[in-house]
Amino acid sequence: MELGAIKSREGMTILGAAVIDDVLGIILLSVIIAFRPGAGIEQARERLLDYIMVWLRASPFVEAHAGPIRVLVLVLLMVLFVFIAWVGFKYAFRYIRYMGQQPIAGGLLAGAIVIGLLFAWMAEFIGNLAAITGSYLAGVLIAQTALRDKIVYRVQTLTYGMFVSIFFISIGLEADARTIFAPLAHLLRMTREEWLVVTFTLLIAAVAVFTKAWGCMFGAMYAGFTRKQAFRVGVGMISRGEVGLIVASVGLTAGVIDAQVFSMMILMVLVTTLITPIWLRYVMADRDEEDAPEEPAESGN
């Protein structure tokens, strides 16, 4: 936006691809959370899947084939959640509109927050998915309504004024880079495991940068962009934003990754977020030269 390229072909492609990238990341997160290790039928009854499996366990057949049956029930519950969310949003929108018409302060914002929290709860309890999946779906559905702009304005005021700061501070407090880089203070005495941790962290950051840059570049070239245009798209796609932080945080909370891997992911997000604007400004400079009007040739008089 600052470079004046947001309405360009490359800018619009980056925006669209970034949204799809976030959606795919959230879907993968939800699948991993749903099928995470240790989520068997012996766990505490916290979600609808747990109650169903405990009820079905009375059958000898289910007891003998608990694993495949759990997977089948899990997939059916995911589909059920999406169906309920899609069909029920018509009534949810009526509720939001009703709240917006009431003579109370912040009624429209309150209605939208209630629906977002309700969808987040349904995603976890019914679909056995990450809560962000439900709230994200609620946002996608609200964005299709006539109240979109009014709700976006109110939500941005609340989130950027308070919750975004709390989110980033909490993420920063949970990340501990000392466990990764502290051994570098005594290079000659570093163990093999410490060298592997440092190397893996740097490798993760490098892979995150170059796979996005080159992978998206080749995809853009396949879609008809020139090499320079495609490279701009690839560079613009490098940055991992708040969705990457949320995915890492949910993975830590669910026990999918440990604290050390979580710190590596946070460092990777920081590296990609810092390097992208610098690199993007450099590659967009070529675009300014290409788009500059040609000077008229001098006449031979």
CYANA upper distance limits for C-alpha pairs under 8 A (distance plus 0.5 A):
  1 MET  CA      5 ALA  CA      6.47
  1 MET  CA      6 ILE  CA      5.47
  3 LEU  CA    281 ARG  CA      7.82
  3 LEU  CA    284 MET  CA      8.23
  5 ALA  CA     10 GLU  CA      8.12
  5 ALA  CA     11 GLY  CA      6.21
  6 ILE  CA     10 GLU  CA      8.29
  6 ILE  CA     11 GLY  CA      4.93
  6 ILE  CA     12 MET  CA      6.76
  7 LYS  CA     11 GLY  CA      6.32
  7 LYS  CA     12 MET  CA      6.46
  8 SER  CA     12 MET  CA      6.65
  9 ARG  CA     13 THR  CA      6.66
 10 GLU  CA     14 ILE  CA      6.66
 10 GLU  CA    229 GLN  CA      7.03
 10 GLU  CA    230 ALA  CA      8.17
 10 GLU  CA    232 ARG  CA      7.34
 10 GLU  CA    233 VAL  CA      6.16
 11 GLY  CA     15 LEU  CA      6.80
 11 GLY  CA    233 VAL  CA      8.00
 12 MET  CA     16 GLY  CA      6.72
 13 THR  CA     17 ALA  CA      6.42
 13 THR  CA    233 VAL  CA      7.61
 14 ILE  CA     18 ALA  CA      6.36
 14 ILE  CA    233 VAL  CA      6.39
 14 ILE  CA    236 GLY  CA      6.83
 14 ILE  CA    237 MET  CA      6.81
 15 LEU  CA     19 VAL  CA      6.94
 16 GLY  CA     20 ILE  CA      6.95
 17 ALA  CA     21 ASP  CA      6.43
 17 ALA  CA    237 MET  CA      8.38
 18 ALA  CA     22 ASP  CA      6.67
 18 ALA  CA    237 MET  CA      7.31
 19 VAL  CA     23 VAL  CA      6.78
 20 ILE  CA     24 LEU  CA      6.66
 21 ASP  CA     25 GLY  CA      6.63
 22 ASP  CA     26 ILE  CA      6.66
 22 ASP  CA    243 VAL  CA      7.11
 23 VAL  CA     27 ILE  CA      6.69
 24 LEU  CA     28 LEU  CA      6.65
 25 GLY  CA     29 LEU  CA      6.59
 25 GLY  CA    247 VAL  CA      8.38
 26 ILE  CA     30 SER  CA      6.61
 26 ILE  CA    132 ILE  CA      8.01
 26 ILE  CA    133 THR  CA      6.78
 26 ILE  CA    247 VAL  CA      7.91
 27 ILE  CA     31 VAL  CA      6.78
 27 ILE  CA    133 THR  CA      7.82
 28 LEU  CA     32 ILE  CA      6.68
 29 LEU  CA     33 ILE  CA      6.57
 29 LEU  CA    130 ALA  CA      7.66
 29 LEU  CA    247 VAL  CA      7.20
 29 LEU  CA    251 GLY  CA      8.40
 30 SER  CA     34 ALA  CA      6.49
 30 SER  CA    128 ASN  CA      8.50
 30 SER  CA    129 LEU  CA      5.26
 30 SER  CA    130 ALA  CA      5.64
 30 SER  CA    133 THR  CA      7.49
 31 VAL  CA     35 PHE  CA      6.62
 31 VAL  CA    129 LEU  CA      7.52
 32 ILE  CA     36 ARG  CA      6.02
 33 ILE  CA    128 ASN  CA      8.28
 33 ILE  CA    129 LEU  CA      6.85
 33 ILE  CA    130 ALA  CA      7.06
 33 ILE  CA    251 GLY  CA      8.15
 33 ILE  CA    254 ALA  CA      7.54
 33 ILE  CA    256 VAL  CA      8.26
 34 ALA  CA     39 ALA  CA      8.30
 34 ALA  CA     74 LEU  CA      8.17
 34 ALA  CA    128 ASN  CA      6.03
 34 ALA  CA    129 LEU  CA      6.12
 34 ALA  CA    130 ALA  CA      8.38
 35 PHE  CA     39 ALA  CA      7.48
 36 ARG  CA    256 VAL  CA      7.43
 37 PRO  CA    256 VAL  CA      8.48
 38 GLY  CA     43 GLN  CA      8.28
 39 ALA  CA     43 GLN  CA      6.99
 41 ILE  CA     50 ASP  CA      6.60
 41 ILE  CA     53 MET  CA      6.42
 41 ILE  CA     54 VAL  CA      7.01
 41 ILE  CA     66 ALA  CA      8.48
 43 GLN  CA     50 ASP  CA      7.83
 44 ALA  CA     50 ASP  CA      7.79
 45 ARG  CA     50 ASP  CA      5.58
 45 ARG  CA     51 TYR  CA      6.52
 46 GLU  CA     50 ASP  CA      7.04
 46 GLU  CA     51 TYR  CA      8.48
 46 GLU  CA    125 PHE  CA      7.83
 47 ARG  CA     51 TYR  CA      7.33
 47 ARG  CA    124 GLU  CA      7.53
 47 ARG  CA    125 PHE  CA      4.97
 47 ARG  CA    126 ILE  CA      7.13
 47 ARG  CA    128 ASN  CA      7.26
 48 LEU  CA     52 ILE  CA      6.77
 48 LEU  CA    125 PHE  CA      6.07
 48 LEU  CA    126 ILE  CA      5.94
 48 LEU  CA    128 ASN  CA      8.21
 49 LEU  CA     53 MET  CA      6.61
 49 LEU  CA     73 VAL  CA      7.80
 49 LEU  CA     74 LEU  CA      7.22
 49 LEU  CA     77 LEU  CA      8.13
 49 LEU  CA    125 PHE  CA      8.35
 49 LEU  CA    126 ILE  CA      7.73
 49 LEU  CA    128 ASN  CA      7.57
 50 ASP  CA     54 VAL  CA      6.64
 51 TYR  CA     55 TRP  CA      6.65
 52 ILE  CA     56 LEU  CA      6.59
 53 MET  CA     57 ARG  CA      6.35
 53 MET  CA     70 ARG  CA      7.46
 54 VAL  CA     58 ALA  CA      7.93
 56 LEU  CA     62 VAL  CA      6.87
 57 ARG  CA     62 VAL  CA      6.15
 57 ARG  CA     63 GLU  CA      5.92
 57 ARG  CA     66 ALA  CA      8.22
 58 ALA  CA     62 VAL  CA      8.04
 58 ALA  CA     63 GLU  CA      7.83
 59 SER  CA     63 GLU  CA      6.79
 60 PRO  CA     64 ALA  CA      6.73
 61 PHE  CA     65 HIS  CA      6.78
 62 VAL  CA     66 ALA  CA      5.73
 62 VAL  CA     69 ILE  CA      7.44
 65 HIS  CA     69 ILE  CA      6.75
 66 ALA  CA     70 ARG  CA      6.40
 67 GLY  CA     71 VAL  CA      6.93
 68 PRO  CA     72 LEU  CA      6.77
 69 ILE  CA     73 VAL  CA      6.64
 70 ARG  CA     74 LEU  CA      6.45
 71 VAL  CA     75 VAL  CA      6.74
 72 LEU  CA     76 LEU  CA      6.80
 73 VAL  CA     77 LEU  CA      6.63
 74 LEU  CA     78 MET  CA      6.80
 74 LEU  CA    127 GLY  CA      7.79
 74 LEU  CA    128 ASN  CA      7.80
 75 VAL  CA     79 VAL  CA      6.88
 76 LEU  CA     80 LEU  CA      6.58
 77 LEU  CA     81 PHE  CA      6.59
 77 LEU  CA    126 ILE  CA      6.62
 77 LEU  CA    127 GLY  CA      5.49
 77 LEU  CA    128 ASN  CA      8.02
 78 MET  CA     82 VAL  CA      6.96
 78 MET  CA    126 ILE  CA      7.80
 78 MET  CA    127 GLY  CA      4.79
 78 MET  CA    128 ASN  CA      7.58
 78 MET  CA    129 LEU  CA      8.07
 79 VAL  CA     83 PHE  CA      6.66
 79 VAL  CA    127 GLY  CA      8.04
 80 LEU  CA     84 ILE  CA      6.57
 80 LEU  CA    126 ILE  CA      8.17
 80 LEU  CA    127 GLY  CA      7.64
 81 PHE  CA     85 ALA  CA      6.52
 81 PHE  CA    122 MET  CA      7.38
 81 PHE  CA    123 ALA  CA      6.99
 81 PHE  CA    126 ILE  CA      6.49
 81 PHE  CA    127 GLY  CA      5.74
 82 VAL  CA     86 TRP  CA      6.49
 83 PHE  CA     87 VAL  CA      6.52
 84 ILE  CA     88 GLY  CA      6.00
 85 ALA  CA     89 PHE  CA      6.34
 85 ALA  CA    119 PHE  CA      7.63
 85 ALA  CA    138 ALA  CA      8.50
 86 TRP  CA     90 LYS  CA      8.42
 88 GLY  CA     92 ALA  CA      6.82
 89 PHE  CA     93 PHE  CA      6.38
 89 PHE  CA    141 LEU  CA      7.98
 90 LYS  CA     94 ARG  CA      7.01
 91 TYR  CA     95 TYR  CA      6.83
 92 ALA  CA     96 ILE  CA      6.83
 92 ALA  CA    115 ILE  CA      7.15
 93 PHE  CA     97 ARG  CA      6.60
 93 PHE  CA    142 ILE  CA      8.09
 94 ARG  CA     98 TYR  CA      6.48
 95 TYR  CA     99 MET  CA      6.66
 95 TYR  CA    111 GLY  CA      7.33
 96 ILE  CA    100 GLY  CA      6.74
 96 ILE  CA    108 LEU  CA      6.58
 96 ILE  CA    111 GLY  CA      5.14
 96 ILE  CA    112 ALA  CA      6.44
 96 ILE  CA    115 ILE  CA      8.36
 97 ARG  CA    101 GLN  CA      6.90
 97 ARG  CA    108 LEU  CA      7.44
 97 ARG  CA    111 GLY  CA      8.38
 97 ARG  CA    147 LEU  CA      8.49
 98 TYR  CA    102 GLN  CA      7.15
 99 MET  CA    107 GLY  CA      5.43
 99 MET  CA    108 LEU  CA      5.96
 99 MET  CA    110 ALA  CA      8.02
 99 MET  CA    111 GLY  CA      6.23
100 GLY  CA    106 GLY  CA      8.17
100 GLY  CA    107 GLY  CA      5.38
100 GLY  CA    108 LEU  CA      4.50
100 GLY  CA    109 LEU  CA      8.27
100 GLY  CA    111 GLY  CA      7.91
101 GLN  CA    107 GLY  CA      8.01
101 GLN  CA    108 LEU  CA      8.26
102 GLN  CA    107 GLY  CA      7.05
103 PRO  CA    107 GLY  CA      8.38
106 GLY  CA    110 ALA  CA      6.54
107 GLY  CA    111 GLY  CA      6.64
108 LEU  CA    112 ALA  CA      6.82
108 LEU  CA    151 ILE  CA      7.39
109 LEU  CA    113 ILE  CA      6.68
109 LEU  CA    151 ILE  CA      6.75
109 LEU  CA    154 ARG  CA      6.69
109 LEU  CA    155 VAL  CA      7.21
110 ALA  CA    114 VAL  CA      6.65
111 GLY  CA    115 ILE  CA      6.85
112 ALA  CA    116 GLY  CA      6.66
112 ALA  CA    151 ILE  CA      7.78
113 ILE  CA    117 LEU  CA      6.61
114 VAL  CA    118 LEU  CA      6.51
115 ILE  CA    119 PHE  CA      6.58
115 ILE  CA    138 ALA  CA      7.53
116 GLY  CA    120 ALA  CA      6.68
116 GLY  CA    134 GLY  CA      7.77
116 GLY  CA    135 SER  CA      5.25
116 GLY  CA    136 TYR  CA      8.41
116 GLY  CA    138 ALA  CA      6.15
116 GLY  CA    139 GLY  CA      7.76
117 LEU  CA    121 TRP  CA      6.65
117 LEU  CA    135 SER  CA      7.00
118 LEU  CA    122 MET  CA      6.70
118 LEU  CA    135 SER  CA      8.47
119 PHE  CA    123 ALA  CA      6.58
119 PHE  CA    131 ALA  CA      8.35
119 PHE  CA    134 GLY  CA      5.06
119 PHE  CA    135 SER  CA      6.02
119 PHE  CA    137 LEU  CA      8.14
119 PHE  CA    138 ALA  CA      6.88
120 ALA  CA    124 GLU  CA      7.02
120 ALA  CA    130 ALA  CA      8.27
120 ALA  CA    131 ALA  CA      4.85
120 ALA  CA    132 ILE  CA      6.72
120 ALA  CA    133 THR  CA      7.29
120 ALA  CA    134 GLY  CA      4.65
120 ALA  CA    135 SER  CA      5.36
121 TRP  CA    125 PHE  CA      6.47
121 TRP  CA    131 ALA  CA      6.85
121 TRP  CA    134 GLY  CA      7.78
122 MET  CA    126 ILE  CA      5.72
122 MET  CA    127 GLY  CA      7.24
122 MET  CA    131 ALA  CA      8.50
122 MET  CA    134 GLY  CA      7.37
123 ALA  CA    127 GLY  CA      5.35
123 ALA  CA    128 ASN  CA      6.68
123 ALA  CA    129 LEU  CA      5.72
123 ALA  CA    130 ALA  CA      6.98
123 ALA  CA    131 ALA  CA      6.15
123 ALA  CA    133 THR  CA      7.01
123 ALA  CA    134 GLY  CA      5.43
124 GLU  CA    128 ASN  CA      5.09
124 GLU  CA    129 LEU  CA      5.36
124 GLU  CA    130 ALA  CA      6.27
124 GLU  CA    131 ALA  CA      6.01
124 GLU  CA    134 GLY  CA      8.42
125 PHE  CA    129 LEU  CA      8.35
129 LEU  CA    133 THR  CA      7.31
130 ALA  CA    134 GLY  CA      7.99
130 ALA  CA    250 VAL  CA      8.15
131 ALA  CA    135 SER  CA      7.10
132 ILE  CA    136 TYR  CA      6.28
133 THR  CA    137 LEU  CA      6.64
134 GLY  CA    138 ALA  CA      6.74
135 SER  CA    139 GLY  CA      6.77
136 TYR  CA    140 VAL  CA      6.75
137 LEU  CA    141 LEU  CA      6.73
138 ALA  CA    142 ILE  CA      6.59
139 GLY  CA    143 ALA  CA      6.55
140 VAL  CA    144 GLN  CA      7.44
141 LEU  CA    145 THR  CA      7.79
142 ILE  CA    147 LEU  CA      8.03
142 ILE  CA    148 ARG  CA      6.63
143 ALA  CA    147 LEU  CA      8.38
143 ALA  CA    148 ARG  CA      5.53
144 GLN  CA    148 ARG  CA      7.43
147 LEU  CA    151 ILE  CA      6.66
148 ARG  CA    152 VAL  CA      6.52
149 ASP  CA    153 TYR  CA      6.66
150 LYS  CA    154 ARG  CA      6.98
151 ILE  CA    155 VAL  CA      6.49
152 VAL  CA    156 GLN  CA      6.43
153 TYR  CA    157 THR  CA      6.89
154 ARG  CA    158 LEU  CA      7.00
155 VAL  CA    159 THR  CA      6.49
156 GLN  CA    160 TYR  CA      6.15
156 GLN  CA    161 GLY  CA      8.24
157 THR  CA    161 GLY  CA      6.21
158 LEU  CA    162 MET  CA      6.61
158 LEU  CA    163 PHE  CA      7.56
159 THR  CA    163 PHE  CA      5.20
159 THR  CA    164 VAL  CA      5.96
160 TYR  CA    164 VAL  CA      5.82
160 TYR  CA    165 SER  CA      7.64
161 GLY  CA    165 SER  CA      8.09
162 MET  CA    166 ILE  CA      7.06
163 PHE  CA    167 PHE  CA      6.53
164 VAL  CA    168 PHE  CA      6.79
165 SER  CA    169 ILE  CA      6.64
166 ILE  CA    170 SER  CA      6.56
167 PHE  CA    171 ILE  CA      6.73
168 PHE  CA    172 GLY  CA      6.60
169 ILE  CA    173 LEU  CA      6.65
170 SER  CA    174 GLU  CA      6.85
171 ILE  CA    175 ALA  CA      6.90
171 ILE  CA    245 LEU  CA      7.95
171 ILE  CA    249 SER  CA      7.83
172 GLY  CA    176 ASP  CA      8.49
174 GLU  CA    259 ALA  CA      8.40
174 GLU  CA    263 SER  CA      8.36
175 ALA  CA    259 ALA  CA      7.86
175 ALA  CA    262 PHE  CA      7.24
175 ALA  CA    263 SER  CA      5.18
175 ALA  CA    266 ILE  CA      7.31
176 ASP  CA    180 ILE  CA      8.43
176 ASP  CA    259 ALA  CA      8.42
176 ASP  CA    260 GLN  CA      8.03
176 ASP  CA    263 SER  CA      6.22
177 ALA  CA    181 PHE  CA      6.76
177 ALA  CA    182 ALA  CA      8.30
177 ALA  CA    263 SER  CA      6.51
177 ALA  CA    264 MET  CA      8.13
177 ALA  CA    267 LEU  CA      8.31
178 ARG  CA    182 ALA  CA      5.34
179 THR  CA    183 PRO  CA      8.21
179 THR  CA    260 GLN  CA      7.63
180 ILE  CA    194 GLU  CA      8.00
180 ILE  CA    197 VAL  CA      6.84
180 ILE  CA    198 VAL  CA      6.44
180 ILE  CA    201 THR  CA      8.43
180 ILE  CA    260 GLN  CA      8.01
180 ILE  CA    264 MET  CA      8.47
181 PHE  CA    185 ALA  CA      8.43
181 PHE  CA    198 VAL  CA      7.11
183 PRO  CA    187 LEU  CA      7.37
183 PRO  CA    190 MET  CA      6.70
183 PRO  CA    194 GLU  CA      7.28
184 LEU  CA    190 MET  CA      7.80
186 HIS  CA    190 MET  CA      6.88
190 MET  CA    194 GLU  CA      6.55
190 MET  CA    195 TRP  CA      7.13
191 THR  CA    195 TRP  CA      6.88
192 ARG  CA    196 LEU  CA      6.70
193 GLU  CA    197 VAL  CA      6.78
194 GLU  CA    198 VAL  CA      6.88
195 TRP  CA    199 THR  CA      6.53
196 LEU  CA    200 PHE  CA      6.36
197 VAL  CA    201 THR  CA      6.67
198 VAL  CA    202 LEU  CA      6.87
199 THR  CA    203 LEU  CA      6.50
200 PHE  CA    204 ILE  CA      6.51
201 THR  CA    205 ALA  CA      6.94
201 THR  CA    264 MET  CA      6.12
201 THR  CA    268 MET  CA      8.25
202 LEU  CA    206 ALA  CA      6.70
203 LEU  CA    207 VAL  CA      6.48
204 ILE  CA    208 ALA  CA      6.53
204 ILE  CA    264 MET  CA      8.30
204 ILE  CA    268 MET  CA      7.28
205 ALA  CA    209 VAL  CA      6.83
205 ALA  CA    267 LEU  CA      8.17
205 ALA  CA    268 MET  CA      5.30
205 ALA  CA    271 VAL  CA      7.30
205 ALA  CA    272 THR  CA      7.88
206 ALA  CA    210 PHE  CA      6.67
207 VAL  CA    211 THR  CA      6.11
208 ALA  CA    212 LYS  CA      6.80
208 ALA  CA    238 ILE  CA      7.79
208 ALA  CA    268 MET  CA      7.75
208 ALA  CA    272 THR  CA      7.87
209 VAL  CA    213 ALA  CA      6.69
209 VAL  CA    238 ILE  CA      6.15
209 VAL  CA    239 SER  CA      8.48
209 VAL  CA    272 THR  CA      6.83
210 PHE  CA    214 TRP  CA      6.29
210 PHE  CA    215 GLY  CA      8.21
210 PHE  CA    238 ILE  CA      8.44
211 THR  CA    215 GLY  CA      5.77
211 THR  CA    216 CYS  CA      8.33
212 LYS  CA    216 CYS  CA      6.16
212 LYS  CA    234 GLY  CA      6.60
212 LYS  CA    235 VAL  CA      7.98
212 LYS  CA    237 MET  CA      6.75
212 LYS  CA    238 ILE  CA      5.77
213 ALA  CA    217 MET  CA      6.55
213 ALA  CA    231 PHE  CA      7.49
213 ALA  CA    233 VAL  CA      8.26
213 ALA  CA    234 GLY  CA      4.47
213 ALA  CA    235 VAL  CA      5.52
213 ALA  CA    236 GLY  CA      8.35
213 ALA  CA    237 MET  CA      7.29
213 ALA  CA    238 ILE  CA      6.49
214 TRP  CA    218 PHE  CA      6.67
214 TRP  CA    231 PHE  CA      7.92
214 TRP  CA    234 GLY  CA      6.63
215 GLY  CA    219 GLY  CA      6.82
215 GLY  CA    234 GLY  CA      7.58
216 CYS  CA    220 ALA  CA      6.54
216 CYS  CA    230 ALA  CA      7.92
216 CYS  CA    231 PHE  CA      8.35
216 CYS  CA    233 VAL  CA      7.20
216 CYS  CA    234 GLY  CA      5.14
216 CYS  CA    237 MET  CA      7.76
217 MET  CA    221 MET  CA      6.67
217 MET  CA    227 ARG  CA      8.13
217 MET  CA    230 ALA  CA      5.08
217 MET  CA    231 PHE  CA      5.45
217 MET  CA    232 ARG  CA      8.12
217 MET  CA    233 VAL  CA      6.78
217 MET  CA    234 GLY  CA      5.16
218 PHE  CA    222 TYR  CA      6.67
218 PHE  CA    230 ALA  CA      7.55
219 GLY  CA    223 ALA  CA      6.86
219 GLY  CA    230 ALA  CA      8.33
220 ALA  CA    224 GLY  CA      7.03
220 ALA  CA    225 PHE  CA      6.10
220 ALA  CA    230 ALA  CA      5.47
220 ALA  CA    233 VAL  CA      7.65
220 ALA  CA    234 GLY  CA      8.48
221 MET  CA    225 PHE  CA      5.22
221 MET  CA    226 THR  CA      6.60
221 MET  CA    227 ARG  CA      6.81
221 MET  CA    230 ALA  CA      6.07
225 PHE  CA    229 GLN  CA      6.24
225 PHE  CA    230 ALA  CA      5.98
226 THR  CA    230 ALA  CA      6.44
227 ARG  CA    231 PHE  CA      6.60
228 LYS  CA    232 ARG  CA      6.88
229 GLN  CA    233 VAL  CA      6.99
230 ALA  CA    234 GLY  CA      6.77
231 PHE  CA    235 VAL  CA      6.67
231 PHE  CA    283 VAL  CA      8.49
232 ARG  CA    236 GLY  CA      6.59
232 ARG  CA    280 LEU  CA      7.41
232 ARG  CA    283 VAL  CA      6.63
232 ARG  CA    284 MET  CA      7.42
233 VAL  CA    237 MET  CA      6.77
234 GLY  CA    238 ILE  CA      7.17
235 VAL  CA    276 THR  CA      7.01
235 VAL  CA    279 TRP  CA      7.42
235 VAL  CA    280 LEU  CA      6.54
236 GLY  CA    276 THR  CA      7.04
236 GLY  CA    277 PRO  CA      8.48
236 GLY  CA    280 LEU  CA      6.70
238 ILE  CA    272 THR  CA      6.55
238 ILE  CA    273 THR  CA      8.18
238 ILE  CA    276 THR  CA      6.69
239 SER  CA    269 VAL  CA      7.69
239 SER  CA    272 THR  CA      5.18
239 SER  CA    273 THR  CA      5.14
239 SER  CA    274 LEU  CA      8.35
239 SER  CA    275 ILE  CA      8.28
239 SER  CA    276 THR  CA      6.28
240 ARG  CA    244 GLY  CA      6.16
240 ARG  CA    269 VAL  CA      5.80
240 ARG  CA    270 LEU  CA      8.48
240 ARG  CA    272 THR  CA      6.62
240 ARG  CA    273 THR  CA      6.56
241 GLY  CA    245 LEU  CA      7.32
241 GLY  CA    269 VAL  CA      7.37
241 GLY  CA    273 THR  CA      7.44
242 GLU  CA    246 ILE  CA      6.63
243 VAL  CA    247 VAL  CA      6.58
244 GLY  CA    248 ALA  CA      6.73
244 GLY  CA    269 VAL  CA      7.47
245 LEU  CA    249 SER  CA      6.60
245 LEU  CA    265 MET  CA      8.40
245 LEU  CA    266 ILE  CA      7.21
245 LEU  CA    269 VAL  CA      7.79
246 ILE  CA    250 VAL  CA      6.56
247 VAL  CA    251 GLY  CA      6.58
248 ALA  CA    252 LEU  CA      6.71
248 ALA  CA    262 PHE  CA      6.60
248 ALA  CA    265 MET  CA      7.21
248 ALA  CA    266 ILE  CA      8.13
249 SER  CA    253 THR  CA      6.73
249 SER  CA    262 PHE  CA      7.90
250 VAL  CA    254 ALA  CA      6.53
251 GLY  CA    255 GLY  CA      6.63
251 GLY  CA    256 VAL  CA      5.53
251 GLY  CA    257 ILE  CA      6.23
252 LEU  CA    256 VAL  CA      6.55
252 LEU  CA    257 ILE  CA      5.68
252 LEU  CA    258 ASP  CA      6.47
252 LEU  CA    259 ALA  CA      7.27
252 LEU  CA    262 PHE  CA      7.03
257 ILE  CA    261 VAL  CA      6.59
257 ILE  CA    262 PHE  CA      7.05
258 ASP  CA    262 PHE  CA      6.67
259 ALA  CA    263 SER  CA      6.73
260 GLN  CA    264 MET  CA      6.93
261 VAL  CA    265 MET  CA      6.80
262 PHE  CA    266 ILE  CA      6.83
263 SER  CA    267 LEU  CA      6.76
264 MET  CA    268 MET  CA      6.69
265 MET  CA    269 VAL  CA      6.73
266 ILE  CA    270 LEU  CA      6.77
267 LEU  CA    271 VAL  CA      6.65
268 MET  CA    272 THR  CA      6.69
269 VAL  CA    273 THR  CA      6.47
270 LEU  CA    274 LEU  CA      6.58
271 VAL  CA    275 ILE  CA      6.57
272 THR  CA    276 THR  CA      6.53
273 THR  CA    277 PRO  CA      8.01
274 LEU  CA    278 ILE  CA      7.85
275 ILE  CA    279 TRP  CA      6.68
276 THR  CA    280 LEU  CA      6.23
277 PRO  CA    281 ARG  CA      6.49
278 ILE  CA    282 TYR  CA      7.07
279 TRP  CA    283 VAL  CA      6.87
280 LEU  CA    284 MET  CA      6.40
281 ARG  CA    285 ALA  CA      6.78
282 TYR  CA    286 ASP  CA      8.04
283 VAL  CA    287 ARG  CA      7.78
284 MET  CA    288 ASP  CA      7.09
285 ALA  CA    289 GLU  CA      7.11
286 ASP  CA    290 GLU  CA      6.78
287 ARG  CA    291 ASP  CA      6.55
288 ASP  CA    292 ALA  CA      6.50
